Amino acid sequence: MPEVSLTEWNIFLENHPNAHLLQMGEWGELKNNFGWKPVRFVLNNEVGAQILFRRLPLALTLGYMPKPAFSIQQSAISDDFWKEVDSVCKKNHAVFLKVESDVWTEEFILHPSPFVLSPHNIQPPRSIVISINDNEEQILARMKPKCRYNIRLAEKKGITVRAWDDIPAFHEMMTVTGGRDKFGVHSQEYYQRAYELFHPKGTCELLVAEFEGKPLASLMVFANGERAWYVYGASNDQERNRMPTYLLQWEAIRWAKARGCDEYDLWGVPDENEETLEAQFESRHDGLWGVYRFKRGFGGQVKRAAQAVDRVYNPLLYWAYLKLIGNRE
């Protein structure tokens, strides 16, 4: 198996400057600290992938290839490549490999066996993507009037935004937000490790919105090549009438634009079509609906990632896994 080191993988990615965040070597190192084993390989110096393996009972694993720098239907991806994929998966005792392609639904065509359409995605499939390759006034003009108003209101009401490095305080704020909005929160060590891996490379920034020196909201934004991703965000329950989260998000967009990014991915909204989202966002409060109410204001386009596909190595255990996951939903 043509496995490569982290250094060799990062050299390979220099030829794929727009690789997704989840294929960056630092992401694999982050997950390596929290229950996943990254394996990276390159075939003929042309195509490669980072696969993460999660341990299951009986020394088995789940394989996960998130957002590879190619589409699985790409004709240039040879049978030799998939043979190598199968080899590394079997070496790691994978029951199956889940692949989430780095394409949107309208660009995706499912190949026949050995891929099967998966009933489960790991990443939130639907997002809002903002084009930021125009000037700031044009980006602001595409926002909803209320969002634009809130950004300016925050400035008038004394909110300021700056780079931050207080991970314990960020984690505390994330815990407050997770409890309020009912979503899971990583450990403080997780956010600390993410910051340590990405920030020195200039591919991550932690921003905080403050009023009179008091932190009110914070987010962690990542960027690579032409894309940026808003991945983690939090706010406490203080001074919310000053709209700190709006100015904070705007400054994150400005940070991404200053790095040369063309688009800004807001990462996760309810998995419904845009008509349903617009019809129900004022009345729904469960799941990611509150998140959608906030994110829709920034003027982006609702998009859905291609559904995950699974490459199955043990059909019986794969069936058992699907039953187990289904019972948890």
C-alpha positions as CSV (number, residue, x, y, z in Angstrom):
1,M,0.0,0.0,0.0
2,P,1.6,3.4,-1.0
3,E,0.9,5.0,2.4
4,V,2.6,8.3,3.0
5,S,3.6,10.3,6.1
6,L,1.9,13.5,7.2
7,T,4.7,15.5,5.6
8,E,4.5,13.6,2.3
9,W,0.7,14.1,2.3
10,N,1.0,17.8,2.8
11,I,3.4,18.0,-0.1
12,F,0.9,16.1,-2.2
13,L,-1.8,18.6,-1.3
14,E,0.3,21.4,-2.6
15,N,-0.9,20.1,-6.0
16,H,-4.5,20.2,-4.8
17,P,-4.5,23.7,-3.2
18,N,-8.3,23.7,-3.0
19,A,-8.6,20.5,-1.0
20,H,-11.5,20.4,1.5
21,L,-10.7,21.1,5.1
22,L,-11.5,17.4,6.0
23,Q,-8.7,16.2,3.7
24,M,-6.1,18.4,5.2
25,G,-3.4,16.6,7.1
26,E,-4.1,18.6,10.2
27,W,-7.7,17.4,10.3
28,G,-6.4,13.8,10.3
29,E,-4.1,14.7,13.1
30,L,-6.9,16.3,15.0
31,K,-9.1,13.2,14.7
32,N,-6.2,11.0,15.5
33,N,-6.3,12.5,19.0
34,F,-10.0,11.7,19.5
35,G,-10.6,8.1,18.4
36,W,-9.9,8.0,14.7
37,K,-6.8,6.6,12.9
38,P,-5.8,8.5,9.8
39,V,-4.2,6.7,6.8
40,R,-3.0,8.6,3.8
41,F,-1.9,7.3,0.5
42,V,-0.9,8.5,-2.9
43,L,-1.0,6.5,-6.1
44,N,1.5,7.4,-8.9
45,N,1.8,10.9,-7.5
46,E,-1.5,11.7,-9.2
47,V,-4.4,10.8,-6.8
48,G,-4.6,10.2,-3.1
49,A,-6.9,10.2,-0.2
50,Q,-7.0,10.5,3.6
51,I,-9.1,7.8,5.2
52,L,-10.1,7.8,8.9
53,F,-10.8,4.6,10.7
54,R,-13.0,4.4,13.8
55,R,-12.8,1.3,16.0
56,L,-15.8,-0.9,16.3
57,P,-16.3,-4.0,18.6
58,L,-14.4,-7.2,17.8
59,A,-11.3,-5.3,16.4
60,L,-13.4,-4.1,13.4
61,T,-13.5,-0.6,12.1
62,L,-15.6,1.9,10.1
63,G,-13.7,3.5,7.3
64,Y,-14.5,7.1,6.4
65,M,-13.2,9.1,3.4
66,P,-14.5,12.7,3.9
67,K,-14.5,15.1,0.9
68,P,-11.7,13.6,-1.2
69,A,-10.1,15.8,-3.8
70,F,-11.9,14.0,-6.6
71,S,-15.4,12.7,-7.3
72,I,-15.9,9.0,-7.2
73,Q,-17.3,9.0,-10.7
74,Q,-14.3,10.8,-12.1
75,S,-13.0,8.8,-15.1
76,A,-9.4,9.5,-14.3
77,I,-9.7,7.5,-11.0
78,S,-8.5,4.1,-12.0
79,D,-9.4,0.7,-10.9
80,D,-5.9,0.5,-9.4
81,F,-6.8,3.3,-7.1
82,W,-9.9,1.6,-5.7
83,K,-7.9,-1.7,-5.4
84,E,-5.5,0.2,-3.1
85,V,-8.4,1.7,-1.2
86,D,-9.9,-1.8,-0.7
87,S,-6.5,-3.1,0.4
88,V,-6.0,-0.5,3.1
89,C,-9.6,-0.9,4.3
90,K,-9.2,-4.7,4.6
91,K,-5.8,-4.2,6.3
92,N,-7.7,-2.1,8.9
93,H,-10.5,-4.6,9.2
94,A,-13.2,-2.2,7.9
95,V,-16.7,-3.4,7.7
96,F,-17.4,-0.8,5.1
97,L,-16.0,2.5,3.8
98,K,-18.2,5.6,3.8
99,V,-17.3,8.2,1.1
100,E,-18.7,11.7,1.2
101,S,-17.7,13.3,-2.1
102,D,-16.7,16.9,-2.3
103,V,-19.4,17.8,-4.8
104,W,-23.0,19.1,-4.6
105,T,-26.0,16.9,-5.4
106,E,-26.6,18.3,-8.8
107,E,-23.0,17.3,-9.8
108,F,-23.2,13.7,-8.5
109,I,-24.0,10.5,-10.4
110,L,-23.9,7.3,-8.4
111,H,-21.8,4.5,-9.9
112,P,-23.1,1.0,-9.6
113,S,-21.7,-1.7,-7.3
114,P,-19.6,-1.8,-5.2
115,F,-21.0,1.5,-4.0
116,V,-24.4,1.7,-2.4
117,L,-26.2,4.8,-1.5
118,S,-25.9,5.3,2.3
119,P,-28.8,6.2,4.5
120,H,-26.5,8.2,6.8
121,N,-24.2,11.2,6.3
122,I,-21.6,12.0,8.9
123,Q,-21.3,15.7,8.0
124,P,-24.4,17.9,7.8
125,P,-25.4,17.5,4.1
126,R,-27.1,20.8,3.6
127,S,-25.4,24.2,3.9
128,I,-25.5,27.8,2.9
129,V,-22.6,29.0,0.7
130,I,-21.8,32.7,0.3
131,S,-19.9,34.0,-2.7
132,I,-17.3,36.5,-1.4
133,N,-15.3,37.2,-4.5
134,D,-17.0,40.6,-5.0
135,N,-16.2,43.7,-2.9
136,E,-17.6,44.1,0.6
137,E,-20.4,46.5,-0.4
138,Q,-21.7,43.9,-3.0
139,I,-21.5,41.1,-0.4
140,L,-23.5,43.2,2.1
141,A,-26.0,44.1,-0.6
142,R,-26.9,40.5,-1.1
143,M,-27.7,40.0,2.6
144,K,-31.2,40.2,4.0
145,P,-31.9,43.8,5.0
146,K,-32.4,42.7,8.7
147,C,-29.0,41.0,8.7
148,R,-27.3,44.0,7.2
149,Y,-29.1,46.2,9.8
150,N,-27.9,44.0,12.7
151,I,-24.3,44.1,11.6
152,R,-24.4,47.9,11.6
153,L,-26.4,48.0,14.8
154,A,-23.7,45.9,16.5
155,E,-21.1,48.4,15.5
156,K,-23.2,51.3,16.7
157,K,-23.8,49.6,20.0
158,G,-20.1,49.3,20.8
159,I,-19.4,45.6,19.7
160,T,-15.8,45.0,18.7
161,V,-14.3,41.9,17.1
162,R,-10.7,40.7,17.5
163,A,-8.6,37.6,17.2
164,W,-8.6,35.5,20.4
165,D,-6.7,32.5,21.8
166,D,-8.7,31.9,25.1
167,I,-9.7,28.3,24.4
168,P,-11.0,27.6,27.9
169,A,-13.3,30.6,27.6
170,F,-14.4,29.6,24.1
171,H,-15.2,26.1,25.4
172,E,-17.2,27.5,28.2
173,M,-19.2,29.6,25.7
174,M,-19.7,26.5,23.5
175,T,-21.1,24.6,26.5
176,V,-23.6,27.4,27.2
177,T,-24.7,27.4,23.5
178,G,-24.9,23.7,23.3
179,G,-27.1,23.6,26.3
180,R,-29.3,26.4,25.0
181,D,-29.6,25.1,21.5
182,K,-29.4,21.4,22.3
183,F,-26.4,20.3,20.3
184,G,-23.3,18.3,21.2
185,V,-20.1,20.1,22.2
186,H,-16.5,18.8,22.0
187,S,-14.1,18.8,24.9
188,Q,-11.9,21.7,25.6
189,E,-9.0,19.6,24.6
190,Y,-10.5,19.1,21.1
191,Y,-10.8,22.8,20.4
192,Q,-7.4,23.4,21.8
193,R,-5.8,20.8,19.5
194,A,-7.7,22.1,16.5
195,Y,-6.4,25.6,17.2
196,E,-2.8,24.4,17.8
197,L,-2.8,22.4,14.5
198,F,-4.4,24.9,12.1
199,H,-3.7,28.4,13.5
200,P,0.1,28.4,13.0
201,K,-0.5,27.6,9.3
202,G,-2.8,30.6,9.0
203,T,-5.7,28.3,8.1
204,C,-7.7,28.9,11.2
205,E,-8.7,31.9,13.3
206,L,-10.6,32.2,16.5
207,L,-12.5,35.5,16.7
208,V,-14.4,37.0,19.6
209,A,-17.1,39.7,19.8
210,E,-16.9,41.8,22.9
211,F,-18.6,44.7,24.6
212,E,-16.5,46.8,26.9
213,G,-13.9,44.0,27.0
214,K,-16.5,41.4,27.9
215,P,-16.7,38.3,25.5
216,L,-20.2,37.8,24.2
217,A,-19.7,35.5,21.1
218,S,-16.9,33.6,19.4
219,L,-16.3,31.4,16.4
220,M,-13.6,29.3,14.8
221,V,-13.3,29.7,11.1
222,F,-11.1,27.6,8.8
223,A,-9.8,28.3,5.3
224,N,-7.9,26.5,2.5
225,G,-7.4,27.7,-1.0
226,E,-10.5,29.3,-2.4
227,R,-12.8,28.2,0.4
228,A,-13.6,29.0,4.0
229,W,-15.7,27.1,6.5
230,Y,-17.6,28.4,9.6
231,V,-17.3,25.2,11.7
232,Y,-17.7,26.1,15.4
233,G,-19.6,29.1,16.9
234,A,-20.9,30.1,20.3
235,S,-22.5,32.9,22.2
236,N,-23.5,33.5,25.8
237,D,-26.8,35.0,27.0
238,Q,-25.4,38.5,27.7
239,E,-26.0,41.7,25.7
240,R,-27.8,39.8,23.0
241,N,-29.7,43.0,22.0
242,R,-26.4,44.3,20.7
243,M,-26.4,41.6,18.0
244,P,-22.7,40.5,18.5
245,T,-23.1,37.3,16.5
246,Y,-23.9,39.3,13.3
247,L,-20.8,41.5,13.4
248,L,-18.7,38.5,14.4
249,Q,-19.8,36.5,11.4
250,W,-19.2,39.5,9.1
251,E,-15.7,39.8,10.4
252,A,-15.1,36.1,9.8
253,I,-16.2,36.6,6.2
254,R,-13.8,39.6,5.9
255,W,-11.0,37.4,7.3
256,A,-11.7,34.7,4.7
257,K,-11.9,37.3,1.9
258,A,-8.6,38.8,3.0
259,R,-7.0,35.3,2.7
260,G,-8.2,35.2,-1.0
261,C,-11.2,32.9,-0.5
262,D,-14.0,33.1,-3.0
263,E,-16.7,31.3,-1.0
264,Y,-17.7,31.0,2.6
265,D,-19.4,27.9,3.8
266,L,-21.8,28.3,6.7
267,W,-21.6,24.5,7.2
268,G,-25.0,23.2,8.4
269,V,-28.7,23.9,8.2
270,P,-31.8,21.6,8.3
271,D,-31.8,19.0,5.6
272,E,-34.8,20.3,3.7
273,N,-35.2,22.0,0.3
274,E,-35.2,25.8,0.2
275,E,-38.9,26.1,-0.2
276,T,-39.5,24.1,3.0
277,L,-36.8,26.0,4.8
278,E,-38.4,29.4,3.9
279,A,-41.9,28.2,4.7
280,Q,-41.1,26.9,8.1
281,F,-38.1,28.8,9.6
282,E,-40.3,31.2,11.6
283,S,-42.3,28.4,13.3
284,R,-39.8,25.6,13.7
285,H,-37.4,25.7,16.7
286,D,-36.1,22.1,16.8
287,G,-32.7,20.9,15.5
288,L,-30.9,23.3,13.3
289,W,-33.9,25.6,12.6
290,G,-32.7,28.3,14.8
291,V,-29.3,28.1,13.1
292,Y,-31.0,28.5,9.7
293,R,-32.9,31.6,10.8
294,F,-29.5,33.2,11.6
295,K,-27.5,31.9,8.6
296,R,-30.1,32.7,5.9
297,G,-29.6,36.4,6.5
298,F,-26.1,36.4,5.1
299,G,-27.3,36.1,1.5
300,G,-25.8,32.8,0.5
301,Q,-27.1,29.9,-1.6
302,V,-28.7,26.8,-0.1
303,K,-26.8,23.8,-1.3
304,R,-26.9,20.1,-0.6
305,A,-23.8,17.9,-0.6
306,A,-23.9,14.6,-2.5
307,Q,-25.4,11.8,-0.4
308,A,-22.7,9.6,1.2
309,V,-22.0,6.2,-0.5
310,D,-20.8,3.1,1.2
311,R,-18.3,0.5,-0.1
312,V,-19.2,-2.6,1.7
313,Y,-16.7,-5.3,2.7
314,N,-18.8,-7.4,5.1
315,P,-22.5,-7.3,4.1
316,L,-23.8,-9.1,7.2
317,L,-22.1,-6.8,9.7
318,Y,-22.9,-3.8,7.5
319,W,-26.6,-4.8,7.8
320,A,-26.2,-5.1,11.6
321,Y,-24.6,-1.7,11.8
322,L,-27.4,-0.1,9.8
323,K,-30.0,-1.7,12.1
324,L,-28.1,-0.4,15.2
325,I,-27.8,3.1,13.9
326,G,-31.5,3.0,12.8
327,N,-32.6,2.0,16.3
328,R,-30.7,5.1,17.8
329,E,-32.6,7.5,15.6
